[in-house]
Amino acid sequence: MTRTYAVVSNKGGAGKTTMATLIAGEYALAKQSILMIDADSRQNLAGWWKLCHKKGNVPANIEVAIAANQRAIEDVLRTYAQAFDVVIIDAPGVDSALQTTIIRSSNIVLSPVQPGIKEIEAAGQTIAEVNDVNDQLGLFVLHMNVRTRITLTGRSLEAYRYIRPFVAGLIEANYQTMLLDTELYERNVYREIQNGLGTLQMQEPTEPVRKARLEVKALVDEIELRRTGALAEIAA
């Protein structure tokens, strides 16, 4: 059965497109067929895909579609989604009516959270939106927060230290969300692949790429572990 994951944040520049391409590459490496949907009017994902074709770095097992309005997203999902193992939606980078359509169409919503107050607030808004959709439509869309663009010095910042208690407070207030243990660090290789170099998993295994690969694999493994755990809990 097709699994649909959306990368959602109400703040532009949160790292959504980077996260989408990183996890897409990992699933594709496992021989799963991936449909990526660019639902952001800025079309960063589509731009990356165009550059990949131009430079001859087209990833295997991945296709990209553009769907920047509600009807287009619904049409793409209805027409093509079942032909793929995994659908990954790169959502708009600002609060948008499209987000409701994207959230209700997803099994998991992932929110990248950088160590900054505005980024944390944006994640909180997404958590509230996912919970509203679940309550209104009787769904069980999972929400996962992923700490991203972390630096060694940044881990001492007050904003970084605030992320965990912020999410814990929302969980205590009966919001359905979780904070993943895996973090994505600030890495040059993550920025470089956006210049049409394909996916992280296609890069020559230098030491920086090796470290990044381990990080992304750990993230995807945790996403799947949390997903299957949640499904088991529902079934029980």
N, C-alpha and C positions, 0 to 999 in steps of 0.2 A: 504493500500500500504506500502511496506517495506521502512523504512527510514534508510539510511546508513550514519553513522557518522565516521569520521576518526580523530584520535588524532595524530597530525603531528608536529614535531619540527626537525630542522636540527642539533640539538645538543643532544648528548647522555646524559642520566642522567637528562633529563628535567622533568621527572615525568609523562611520557606518559602512561606507564602501570598502574600506580596507578590511574590516572584519568580514564582510560578506565574501570578498575574494579569497581571503585566507582560509575560511572554513570550506568554501566551495572547492578549492584546490585539494584539500585533504579528503573530502568525500569522493572527488573524482579520482584521486590516486587509488582509492579502494574499489575502483571499477564501478562506482555508482554513477548513474546518469543524472546530470544536474541541469535544471533550468533556472537561470538567474533572471529576475525581473527588475528592471530599472524603473522605479515608480517616482523618482525624484526629478523635478523639472530641470535641475542643473545637469542631469545626465552624466554624472561622473563615471558611473559604471559603464554606460554606453560608450563614453569616450575612451575608457581603458580598453574595451573590447575592440573598438575601431583601430586603436594603435596596435593592439596585438596582431590583428590581421595585416596591418600595414607593414609591420616588422617581421612577419612570419613566425610569430610566437603564439599561435592559436592553441589553447589548451584542449587536450582530448577529454571527451565525456562531458563537456560544458557547452551549453547554448545560452544566448542572451536575448531577451525580448524587452522592448520598451513599452511601458504602459503607464502613462502619467495622469490618467483620470480613472474614475470609478468604473465606468463601463469597460474601458480597455483592460483593466485588471481582471474584472469578472470574465471577460471574453477569453483572455489568455489562459486563465485558470481552468475555465470550462473546456476549452478546445485542446489545450496542450498538456496540462499538468499531469494527467494520469499516464502519460507516456514516459514520465521521468520518475526516478527513485526519490529525488530530493528537489524541492523548489525553494529558492532563497530569494526573498524580496528585499531590495534596498529601498527603504521607505523615504518619504520626503524629510528634509532636514529641519523643517519647521512644523509647528502645529498645523494640521491640515485635516479637512473632512475625509480625506483619503485614508487616514489612519484607522478609522473605524472599519472600513472595508478590508484593509490589510490585516488588522488584528483578528477579525472574525473569520478570516480565511486561513488562519495559521494554526499550527499545532503548538509552536513555541515562538515567543517574542523575546529577542535578545536586545538588551540595551547596553551599549558601550558607555562606561562611566569613567571619565578622566578625573584626576584629583583637583577639582575646582568646584566652587559653590554652584555656579550656573549649570555645570554639567550634572551635578548631583540633583539639583532641582529639576532638571529636564528628565532625569531618570524617574524621579518621583512622580512627575506628571504622567509619564508613560505607564508606570505601575497603576496609577489611578484609572487610566483609560482602559487598560486590560481588564482590571477588576470590574469596571462598569459594563464592559461588553459581556463579560462572563455572567454577571448578575442579570442583565437585561435579556440575554439570549439563551441563558441556561447552558453555557459552554464551559469548557475547562481548558482554556488556552493557558499554557504555562508561561510564566515570565521569569527570565534569568538576567541578572545584572553581571556584566563582565568588566572588571577594572582594566583599563587600557591606557596606553601611553605613559606607563609608569617608568620612573627613573629611580636609581638608587638613592639619590639625594631627595627626590620627591616623596619618598616613603616617610620622610620625617615631617612633611608638611601637615598642618592641622587638617586641611581639607581631605587628605588621604586617610588620616586616622578617623575621620568623621564618617567615611563611607559605610563601614561595617555597622556601627551603632545606628546610623540612619536607616539602613535596610532592616535591621533587627527591630527598630521601633515600629516600622510599618507592618512587619509580620506580627508583632505583639498587638497591633491595632486591627488584626484580622485581614490584612491585605495578603493576597496570595502572590508571593514573589520569593526569590532566593538570590543569594550572592554566591557566585561560583568562586571556588578556591583558586583556580587558574587565573593568572594575570598575563596581560600582553604588555611587554616592555616597549619603550621608545626605541625603535631600531631603524637604521637607515634602509635596510633591505625592504622593510614594509612600504616605505615611501617610493623606493626605486621601482618596484613591480608595477606601480600605477602608471609608469611611463611606457606601457605596452610590452613588458617583459614576460607576459603570461602570468602563471601563478608562482607562488613561493616554491611550490613543490617541483617546478621545472628548472629551478636555478642550480647552477653548479654548486656542489656541497662544500663550500668554503666554511670556515669556522663560524662566522656570523650567521650564515644560512643554516648550518647544522643546529645552532642554538635556537634559532627562530622556528625551525621545523619541529624540534622537540616541544617547544612551547605551544605551537598550534595543534600538534597532535594531542597533547595533554588537554587542551581546551575542548577539542571535538570529542575525545574520550569521555570527558566529564559531562558534556552536554548529553551524550547518549546514555551515560550512567544515570544521570538525574532524570532523563525522560523515561527510561524503562522503570526506574524506581517509582516515579509518580504514577505510571500506568498500573503497576502492581498494587500500589496503595488504593487506587480507584477501584480496581477489580475486587480487592478485599472488602 
